[in-house]
Amino acid sequence: MKLSRAFWFIFWLVTGLLIGTILGNVCTQIPFLQFLTLGQTVSFSPAADLVILKFSLDLRFTLNLAQVVGVLIGMVSYHHFEF
């Protein structure tokens, strides 16, 4: 069974994101590469209190420069390995 192109695209993007996360964690310890850890956090926190039911959800998305580099590496890898 042949996997679809969408699967491979998502696979390489997630792989690149993971590589970027690892790269960002390593770069926090290297003084001249700390600029790769600069990033932004976006959060979304809806809450509902309906007397008998209380609901809250906290979603956070953090993106730094190292993760962007990792995603770009993933995209280049996807185009390099034609499926």
MOPAC internal coordinates of N, CA, C and O (Angstrom, degrees):
PM7 1SCF
backbone

  N    0.0000 0     0.00 0     0.00 0    0    0    0
  C    1.4438 1     0.00 0     0.00 0    1    0    0
  C    1.5259 1   109.41 1     0.00 0    2    1    0
  O    1.2310 1   120.46 1   -51.89 1    3    2    1
  N    1.3062 1   116.72 1   128.11 1    3    2    1
  C    1.4469 1   121.76 1  -178.28 1    5    3    2
  C    1.5275 1   109.64 1   -90.93 1    6    5    3
  O    1.2310 1   121.09 1   -48.91 1    7    6    5
  N    1.3231 1   115.51 1   131.09 1    7    6    5
  C    1.4570 1   119.96 1   179.44 1    9    7    6
  C    1.5187 1   110.24 1   -78.93 1   10    9    7
  O    1.2310 1   120.81 1   -30.27 1   11   10    9
  N    1.3045 1   116.05 1   149.73 1   11   10    9
  C    1.4638 1   120.18 1  -175.75 1   13   11   10
  C    1.5291 1   111.28 1   -74.92 1   14   13   11
  O    1.2310 1   121.56 1   -17.77 1   15   14   13
  N    1.3118 1   114.62 1   162.23 1   15   14   13
  C    1.4629 1   120.98 1   178.45 1   17   15   14
  C    1.5223 1   111.38 1   -65.20 1   18   17   15
  O    1.2310 1   120.19 1   146.46 1   19   18   17
  N    1.3170 1   117.25 1   -33.54 1   19   18   17
  C    1.4624 1   121.14 1   179.14 1   21   19   18
  C    1.5237 1   110.84 1   -63.29 1   22   21   19
  O    1.2310 1   120.53 1   140.04 1   23   22   21
  N    1.3429 1   116.59 1   -39.96 1   23   22   21
  C    1.4626 1   120.18 1   177.40 1   25   23   22
  C    1.5187 1   110.49 1   -59.79 1   26   25   23
  O    1.2310 1   120.33 1   132.48 1   27   26   25
  N    1.3225 1   116.97 1   -47.52 1   27   26   25
  C    1.4614 1   120.17 1  -178.01 1   29   27   26
  C    1.5260 1   111.76 1   -66.78 1   30   29   27
  O    1.2310 1   120.39 1   144.31 1   31   30   29
  N    1.3266 1   116.86 1   -35.69 1   31   30   29
  C    1.4624 1   119.87 1   177.27 1   33   31   30
  C    1.5231 1   110.44 1   -63.14 1   34   33   31
  O    1.2310 1   120.24 1   132.82 1   35   34   33
  N    1.3200 1   117.15 1   -47.18 1   35   34   33
  C    1.4663 1   121.23 1   179.02 1   37   35   34
  C    1.5232 1   110.34 1   -65.43 1   38   37   35
  O    1.2310 1   120.35 1   140.84 1   39   38   37
  N    1.3288 1   116.93 1   -39.16 1   39   38   37
  C    1.4652 1   121.02 1   177.71 1   41   39   38
  C    1.5209 1   110.92 1   -58.31 1   42   41   39
  O    1.2310 1   119.55 1   131.08 1   43   42   41
  N    1.3266 1   118.47 1   -48.92 1   43   42   41
  C    1.4566 1   121.70 1  -178.38 1   45   43   42
  C    1.5227 1   111.79 1   -69.04 1   46   45   43
  O    1.2310 1   119.92 1   145.36 1   47   46   45
  N    1.3429 1   117.76 1   -34.64 1   47   46   45
  C    1.4606 1   119.15 1   177.11 1   49   47   46
  C    1.5258 1   111.17 1   -66.84 1   50   49   47
  O    1.2310 1   120.07 1   135.63 1   51   50   49
  N    1.3107 1   117.47 1   -44.37 1   51   50   49
  C    1.4682 1   120.54 1   179.11 1   53   51   50
  C    1.5229 1   110.40 1   -65.86 1   54   53   51
  O    1.2310 1   120.12 1   139.76 1   55   54   53
  N    1.3219 1   117.38 1   -40.24 1   55   54   53
  C    1.4605 1   121.05 1   176.68 1   57   55   54
  C    1.5275 1   110.54 1   -61.11 1   58   57   55
  O    1.2310 1   120.40 1   135.78 1   59   58   57
  N    1.3119 1   116.84 1   -44.22 1   59   58   57
  C    1.4650 1   120.87 1   177.48 1   61   59   58
  C    1.5207 1   112.11 1   -63.30 1   62   61   59
  O    1.2310 1   120.53 1   141.62 1   63   62   61
  N    1.3213 1   116.60 1   -38.38 1   63   62   61
  C    1.4571 1   120.87 1   177.97 1   65   63   62
  C    1.5263 1   110.56 1   -64.87 1   66   65   63
  O    1.2310 1   120.39 1   138.55 1   67   66   65
  N    1.3207 1   116.85 1   -41.45 1   67   66   65
  C    1.4648 1   120.17 1   177.84 1   69   67   66
  C    1.5276 1   111.68 1   -66.48 1   70   69   67
  O    1.2310 1   120.38 1   139.50 1   71   70   69
  N    1.3235 1   116.87 1   -40.50 1   71   70   69
  C    1.4631 1   120.57 1   177.01 1   73   71   70
  C    1.5296 1   109.74 1   -62.98 1   74   73   71
  O    1.2310 1   120.27 1   137.94 1   75   74   73
  N    1.3245 1   117.09 1   -42.06 1   75   74   73
  C    1.4601 1   120.86 1   177.84 1   77   75   74
  C    1.5172 1   112.65 1   -63.91 1   78   77   75
  O    1.2310 1   120.14 1   143.18 1   79   78   77
  N    1.3216 1   117.34 1   -36.82 1   79   78   77
  C    1.4587 1   120.73 1   177.77 1   81   79   78
  C    1.5227 1   110.86 1   -65.94 1   82   81   79
  O    1.2310 1   120.70 1   135.91 1   83   82   81
  N    1.3188 1   116.26 1   -44.09 1   83   82   81
  C    1.4654 1   120.30 1   177.57 1   85   83   82
  C    1.5216 1   110.03 1   -64.09 1   86   85   83
  O    1.2310 1   120.21 1   136.89 1   87   86   85
  N    1.3166 1   117.21 1   -43.11 1   87   86   85
  C    1.4585 1   121.95 1   178.02 1   89   87   86
  C    1.5270 1   110.61 1   -60.50 1   90   89   87
  O    1.2310 1   120.09 1   138.20 1   91   90   89
  N    1.3219 1   117.43 1   -41.80 1   91   90   89
  C    1.4613 1   121.24 1   178.71 1   93   91   90
  C    1.5140 1   111.96 1   -64.27 1   94   93   91
  O    1.2310 1   120.07 1   140.31 1   95   94   93
  N    1.3352 1   117.46 1   -39.69 1   95   94   93
  C    1.4588 1   120.35 1   178.24 1   97   95   94
  C    1.5249 1   111.74 1   -67.17 1   98   97   95
  O    1.2310 1   120.15 1   142.93 1   99   98   97
  N    1.3162 1   117.32 1   -37.07 1   99   98   97
  C    1.4598 1   120.93 1   178.36 1  101   99   98
  C    1.5254 1   110.42 1   -70.20 1  102  101   99
  O    1.2310 1   120.24 1   142.56 1  103  102  101
  N    1.3224 1   117.15 1   -37.44 1  103  102  101
  C    1.4686 1   121.33 1  -176.29 1  105  103  102
  C    1.5245 1   113.20 1   -70.62 1  106  105  103
  O    1.2310 1   119.48 1   163.93 1  107  106  105
  N    1.3283 1   118.59 1   -16.07 1  107  106  105
  C    1.4690 1   119.70 1   176.92 1  109  107  106
  C    1.5179 1   111.34 1   -66.84 1  110  109  107
  O    1.2310 1   119.92 1   157.74 1  111  110  109
  N    1.3335 1   117.75 1   -22.26 1  111  110  109
  C    1.4620 1   121.83 1  -177.90 1  113  111  110
  C    1.5273 1   112.93 1   -93.92 1  114  113  111
  O    1.2310 1   120.01 1   171.34 1  115  114  113
  N    1.3327 1   117.58 1    -8.66 1  115  114  113
  C    1.4674 1   121.73 1  -178.17 1  117  115  114
  C    1.5248 1   107.90 1  -108.70 1  118  117  115
  O    1.2310 1   120.03 1   -65.88 1  119  118  117
  N    1.3315 1   117.54 1   114.12 1  119  118  117
  C    1.4709 1   120.15 1  -172.09 1  121  119  118
  C    1.5309 1   115.09 1   -57.59 1  122  121  119
  O    1.2310 1   119.09 1   138.09 1  123  122  121
  N    1.3240 1   119.34 1   -41.91 1  123  122  121
  C    1.4616 1   119.67 1  -175.79 1  125  123  122
  C    1.5253 1   113.10 1   -82.29 1  126  125  123
  O    1.2310 1   119.32 1   177.45 1  127  126  125
  N    1.3290 1   118.91 1    -2.55 1  127  126  125
  C    1.4649 1   122.02 1   175.68 1  129  127  126
  C    1.5335 1   112.64 1  -112.78 1  130  129  127
  O    1.2310 1   120.21 1  -169.83 1  131  130  129
  N    1.3182 1   117.21 1    10.17 1  131  130  129
  C    1.4546 1   120.24 1  -177.73 1  133  131  130
  C    1.5228 1   112.72 1   -67.62 1  134  133  131
  O    1.2310 1   119.45 1   163.21 1  135  134  133
  N    1.3314 1   118.66 1   -16.79 1  135  134  133
  C    1.4611 1   120.43 1   177.25 1  137  135  134
  C    1.5351 1   111.40 1   -64.78 1  138  137  135
  O    1.2310 1   120.16 1   157.38 1  139  138  137
  N    1.3397 1   117.29 1   -22.62 1  139  138  137
  C    1.4650 1   120.44 1   178.07 1  141  139  138
  C    1.5219 1   112.71 1   -70.75 1  142  141  139
  O    1.2310 1   120.23 1   164.91 1  143  142  141
  N    1.3285 1   117.16 1   -15.09 1  143  142  141
  C    1.4648 1   120.51 1   179.95 1  145  143  142
  C    1.5243 1   112.23 1   -91.02 1  146  145  143
  O    1.2310 1   119.93 1   179.05 1  147  146  145
  N    1.3227 1   117.73 1    -0.95 1  147  146  145
  C    1.4642 1   120.15 1   177.29 1  149  147  146
  C    1.5158 1   109.35 1   -68.12 1  150  149  147
  O    1.2310 1   121.00 1   -46.78 1  151  150  149
  N    1.2982 1   115.69 1   133.22 1  151  150  149
  C    1.4527 1   118.12 1  -177.50 1  153  151  150
  C    1.5127 1   112.11 1  -163.64 1  154  153  151
  O    1.2310 1   121.59 1     9.81 1  155  154  153
  N    1.2951 1   114.57 1  -170.19 1  155  154  153
  C    1.4548 1   122.32 1  -176.91 1  157  155  154
  C    1.5266 1   108.92 1  -138.18 1  158  157  155
  O    1.2310 1   120.94 1   -33.54 1  159  158  157
  N    1.3221 1   115.82 1   146.46 1  159  158  157
  C    1.4580 1   122.02 1   176.79 1  161  159  158
  C    1.5188 1   108.69 1  -116.54 1  162  161  159
  O    1.2310 1   120.85 1   -48.85 1  163  162  161
  N    1.3109 1   115.98 1   131.15 1  163  162  161
  C    1.4627 1   122.62 1   175.88 1  165  163  162
  C    1.5225 1   106.83 1  -116.14 1  166  165  163
  O    1.2310 1   120.69 1   -48.81 1  167  166  165
  N    1.3275 1   116.29 1   131.19 1  167  166  165
  C    1.4592 1   118.78 1  -179.83 1  169  167  166
  C    1.5257 1   110.39 1  -129.63 1  170  169  167
  O    1.2310 1   121.83 1   -26.41 1  171  170  169
  N    1.3169 1   114.11 1   153.59 1  171  170  169
  C    1.4627 1   122.83 1  -179.97 1  173  171  170
  C    1.5194 1   106.77 1  -137.20 1  174  173  171
  O    1.2310 1   120.23 1   -59.73 1  175  174  173
  N    1.3335 1   117.16 1   120.27 1  175  174  173
  C    1.4630 1   120.89 1  -174.55 1  177  175  174
  C    1.5273 1   111.65 1  -132.65 1  178  177  175
  O    1.2310 1   119.51 1  -102.14 1  179  178  177
  N    1.3216 1   118.54 1    77.86 1  179  178  177
  C    1.4637 1   119.00 1   175.39 1  181  179  178
  C    1.5305 1   110.48 1   -76.57 1  182  181  179
  O    1.2310 1   121.02 1   -31.14 1  183  182  181
  N    1.3139 1   115.65 1   148.86 1  183  182  181
  C    1.4615 1   120.47 1   177.93 1  185  183  182
  C    1.5249 1   108.41 1  -143.26 1  186  185  183
  O    1.2310 1   121.26 1   -31.98 1  187  186  185
  N    1.3317 1   115.20 1   148.02 1  187  186  185
  C    1.4625 1   120.86 1   177.97 1  189  187  186
  C    1.5198 1   108.56 1  -138.22 1  190  189  187
  O    1.2310 1   120.90 1   -45.02 1  191  190  189
  N    1.3135 1   115.88 1   134.98 1  191  190  189
  C    1.4610 1   121.40 1   176.28 1  193  191  190
  C    1.5195 1   107.21 1  -123.42 1  194  193  191
  O    1.2310 1   120.58 1   -76.29 1  195  194  193
  N    1.3228 1   116.50 1   103.71 1  195  194  193
  C    1.4609 1   122.26 1  -176.36 1  197  195  194
  C    1.5249 1   111.65 1  -109.00 1  198  197  195
  O    1.2310 1   119.96 1  -146.33 1  199  198  197
  N    1.3181 1   117.68 1    33.67 1  199  198  197
  C    1.4542 1   127.79 1  -179.38 1  201  199  198
  C    1.5298 1   111.34 1    64.54 1  202  201  199
  O    1.2310 1   118.90 1   121.86 1  203  202  201
  N    1.3094 1   119.71 1   -58.14 1  203  202  201
  C    1.4566 1   121.25 1  -179.55 1  205  203  202
  C    1.5260 1   112.50 1   -90.37 1  206  205  203
  O    1.2310 1   120.88 1   167.77 1  207  206  205
  N    1.3141 1   115.92 1   -12.23 1  207  206  205
  C    1.4608 1   120.73 1  -177.53 1  209  207  206
  C    1.5170 1   109.05 1  -141.25 1  210  209  207
  O    1.2310 1   121.14 1   -54.51 1  211  210  209
  N    1.3112 1   115.43 1   125.49 1  211  210  209
  C    1.4628 1   120.80 1   174.51 1  213  211  210
  C    1.5190 1   108.18 1  -114.32 1  214  213  211
  O    1.2310 1   121.54 1   -47.93 1  215  214  213
  N    1.3085 1   114.67 1   132.07 1  215  214  213
  C    1.4560 1   120.46 1  -175.39 1  217  215  214
  C    1.5154 1   108.92 1  -134.08 1  218  217  215
  O    1.2310 1   120.75 1   -47.61 1  219  218  217
  N    1.3276 1   116.17 1   132.39 1  219  218  217
  C    1.4609 1   120.31 1   174.05 1  221  219  218
  C    1.5239 1   108.20 1  -144.13 1  222  221  219
  O    1.2310 1   121.62 1   -31.58 1  223  222  221
  N    1.2835 1   114.50 1   148.42 1  223  222  221
  C    1.4590 1   121.63 1  -177.69 1  225  223  222
  C    1.5160 1   107.72 1  -140.61 1  226  225  223
  O    1.2310 1   120.48 1   -46.01 1  227  226  225
  N    1.3142 1   116.68 1   133.99 1  227  226  225
  C    1.4599 1   121.02 1  -179.76 1  229  227  226
  C    1.5247 1   108.58 1  -124.69 1  230  229  227
  O    1.2310 1   120.81 1   -70.76 1  231  230  229
  N    1.3145 1   116.06 1   109.24 1  231  230  229
  C    1.4562 1   121.76 1   177.79 1  233  231  230
  C    1.5233 1   108.89 1  -111.15 1  234  233  231
  O    1.2310 1   120.68 1   -50.10 1  235  234  233
  N    1.3338 1   116.31 1   129.90 1  235  234  233
  C    1.4647 1   121.28 1   178.56 1  237  235  234
  C    1.5136 1   108.88 1  -129.42 1  238  237  235
  O    1.2310 1   121.45 1   -42.60 1  239  238  237
  N    1.3159 1   114.82 1   137.40 1  239  238  237
  C    1.4548 1   121.45 1   177.19 1  241  239  238
  C    1.5164 1   107.54 1  -128.15 1  242  241  239
  O    1.2310 1   120.67 1   -61.39 1  243  242  241
  N    1.3243 1   116.33 1   118.61 1  243  242  241
  C    1.4537 1   121.61 1  -179.06 1  245  243  242
  C    1.5182 1   108.54 1  -114.47 1  246  245  243
  O    1.2310 1   120.99 1   -49.24 1  247  246  245
  N    1.3108 1   115.71 1   130.76 1  247  246  245
  C    1.4615 1   121.06 1   179.63 1  249  247  246
  C    1.5114 1   108.40 1  -132.88 1  250  249  247
  O    1.2310 1   120.73 1   -51.74 1  251  250  249
  N    1.3390 1   116.21 1   128.26 1  251  250  249
  C    1.4588 1   119.40 1   176.01 1  253  251  250
  C    1.5305 1   109.28 1  -122.51 1  254  253  251
  O    1.2310 1   121.49 1    -4.32 1  255  254  253
  N    1.3039 1   114.75 1   175.68 1  255  254  253
  C    1.4637 1   120.44 1  -174.80 1  257  255  254
  C    1.5279 1   111.95 1   -64.08 1  258  257  255
  O    1.2310 1   119.91 1   144.47 1  259  258  257
  N    1.3196 1   117.78 1   -35.53 1  259  258  257
  C    1.4666 1   120.64 1   178.79 1  261  259  258
  C    1.5281 1   110.76 1   -64.91 1  262  261  259
  O    1.2310 1   119.77 1   143.73 1  263  262  261
  N    1.3300 1   118.05 1   -36.27 1  263  262  261
  C    1.4585 1   120.86 1   178.17 1  265  263  262
  C    1.5277 1   110.71 1   -69.09 1  266  265  263
  O    1.2310 1   120.35 1   144.13 1  267  266  265
  N    1.3225 1   116.94 1   -35.87 1  267  266  265
  C    1.4676 1   120.09 1   176.37 1  269  267  266
  C    1.5239 1   109.82 1   -63.32 1  270  269  267
  O    1.2310 1   120.62 1   137.76 1  271  270  269
  N    1.3361 1   116.41 1   -42.24 1  271  270  269
  C    1.4692 1   120.49 1   176.92 1  273  271  270
  C    1.5235 1   109.89 1   -62.02 1  274  273  271
  O    1.2310 1   120.03 1   138.23 1  275  274  273
  N    1.3268 1   117.54 1   -41.77 1  275  274  273
  C    1.4594 1   121.13 1   178.34 1  277  275  274
  C    1.5144 1   112.55 1   -62.90 1  278  277  275
  O    1.2310 1   119.92 1   139.07 1  279  278  277
  N    1.3278 1   117.77 1   -40.93 1  279  278  277
  C    1.4676 1   120.98 1   177.79 1  281  279  278
  C    1.5268 1   110.28 1   -65.01 1  282  281  279
  O    1.2310 1   120.43 1   139.86 1  283  282  281
  N    1.3282 1   116.79 1   -40.14 1  283  282  281
  C    1.4664 1   119.59 1   176.98 1  285  283  282
  C    1.5363 1   110.80 1   -63.45 1  286  285  283
  O    1.2310 1   120.29 1   140.24 1  287  286  285
  N    1.3325 1   117.04 1   -39.76 1  287  286  285
  C    1.4680 1   119.89 1   175.63 1  289  287  286
  C    1.5195 1   110.32 1   -62.37 1  290  289  287
  O    1.2310 1   120.18 1   139.94 1  291  290  289
  N    1.3249 1   117.25 1   -40.06 1  291  290  289
  C    1.4622 1   120.90 1   177.39 1  293  291  290
  C    1.5135 1   112.68 1   -63.23 1  294  293  291
  O    1.2310 1   120.35 1   139.79 1  295  294  293
  N    1.3338 1   116.93 1   -40.21 1  295  294  293
  C    1.4654 1   120.15 1   179.30 1  297  295  294
  C    1.5210 1   110.95 1   -67.73 1  298  297  295
  O    1.2310 1   120.46 1   139.29 1  299  298  297
  N    1.3217 1   116.72 1   -40.71 1  299  298  297
  C    1.4683 1   120.04 1   177.53 1  301  299  298
  C    1.5215 1   110.04 1   -64.69 1  302  301  299
  O    1.2310 1   120.47 1   140.10 1  303  302  301
  N    1.3292 1   116.71 1   -39.90 1  303  302  301
  C    1.4695 1   120.15 1   178.31 1  305  303  302
  C    1.5210 1   111.11 1   -63.97 1  306  305  303
  O    1.2310 1   120.26 1   140.31 1  307  306  305
  N    1.3277 1   117.11 1   -39.69 1  307  306  305
  C    1.4658 1   120.66 1   178.39 1  309  307  306
  C    1.5285 1   110.72 1   -61.11 1  310  309  307
  O    1.2310 1   120.56 1   136.07 1  311  310  309
  N    1.3150 1   116.54 1   -43.93 1  311  310  309
  C    1.4661 1   119.45 1  -179.08 1  313  311  310
  C    1.5216 1   111.90 1   -74.70 1  314  313  311
  O    1.2310 1   120.78 1   155.55 1  315  314  313
  N    1.3350 1   116.10 1   -24.45 1  315  314  313
  C    1.4711 1   119.26 1   178.43 1  317  315  314
  C    1.5320 1   110.69 1   -73.44 1  318  317  315
  O    1.2310 1   120.64 1   139.06 1  319  318  317
  N    1.3234 1   116.38 1   -40.94 1  319  318  317
  C    1.4682 1   121.59 1   179.25 1  321  319  318
  C    1.5133 1   108.94 1   -97.77 1  322  321  319
  O    1.2310 1   119.74 1   -91.69 1  323  322  321
  N    1.3022 1   118.10 1    88.31 1  323  322  321
  C    1.4711 1   121.93 1   179.88 1  325  323  322
  C    1.5133 1   109.87 1   -69.27 1  326  325  323
  O    1.2310 1   121.02 1   -50.75 1  327  326  325
  N    1.3370 1   115.66 1   129.25 1  327  326  325
  C    1.4657 1   121.24 1  -179.59 1  329  327  326
  C    1.5060 1   110.05 1  -112.77 1  330  329  327
  O    1.2310 1   120.10 1   180.00 1  331  330  329

